[in-house]
Amino acid sequence: MFFEELFCSWVEARQKARYADEETIHHILKWMDNDAYGFCCNIEQKLVKALNRQGLSLFETCIQSRFDAAKAWKPLM
């Protein structure tokens, strides 16, 4: 719970400081990808409340792109 609150507070602070949403989403996805300890597990549920509309839309687009890429991937035989 501490990490979720800290993470969402970081997102909200970046938004208030008017950092680029693209940069914030890039950092979020990078941390989610490299989370060896599971801190980001299910963090999306909290993020949707912390992100502004533009950030949420960008986050949704990035996640959808990942699902589409995974669905299109075919293993080599």
Secondary structure in CASP SS format (residue, H / E / C, confidence):
PFRMAT SS
TARGET T0000
AUTHOR 0000-0000-0000
METHOD secondary structure of the structure
MODEL  1
M C 1.00
F H 1.00
F H 1.00
E H 1.00
E H 1.00
L H 1.00
F H 1.00
C H 1.00
S H 1.00
W H 1.00
V H 1.00
E H 1.00
A H 1.00
R H 1.00
Q H 1.00
K H 1.00
A C 1.00
R C 1.00
Y C 1.00
A C 1.00
D H 1.00
E H 1.00
E H 1.00
T H 1.00
I H 1.00
H H 1.00
H H 1.00
I H 1.00
L H 1.00
K H 1.00
W H 1.00
M H 1.00
D H 1.00
N C 1.00
D C 1.00
A C 1.00
Y C 1.00
G C 1.00
F C 1.00
C C 1.00
C C 1.00
N C 1.00
I C 1.00
E H 1.00
Q H 1.00
K H 1.00
L H 1.00
V H 1.00
K H 1.00
A H 1.00
L C 1.00
N C 1.00
R H 1.00
Q H 1.00
G H 1.00
L H 1.00
S H 1.00
L H 1.00
F H 1.00
E H 1.00
T H 1.00
C H 1.00
I H 1.00
Q H 1.00
S H 1.00
R H 1.00
F H 1.00
D H 1.00
A H 1.00
A H 1.00
K H 1.00
A H 1.00
W C 1.00
K C 1.00
P C 1.00
L C 1.00
M C 1.00
END
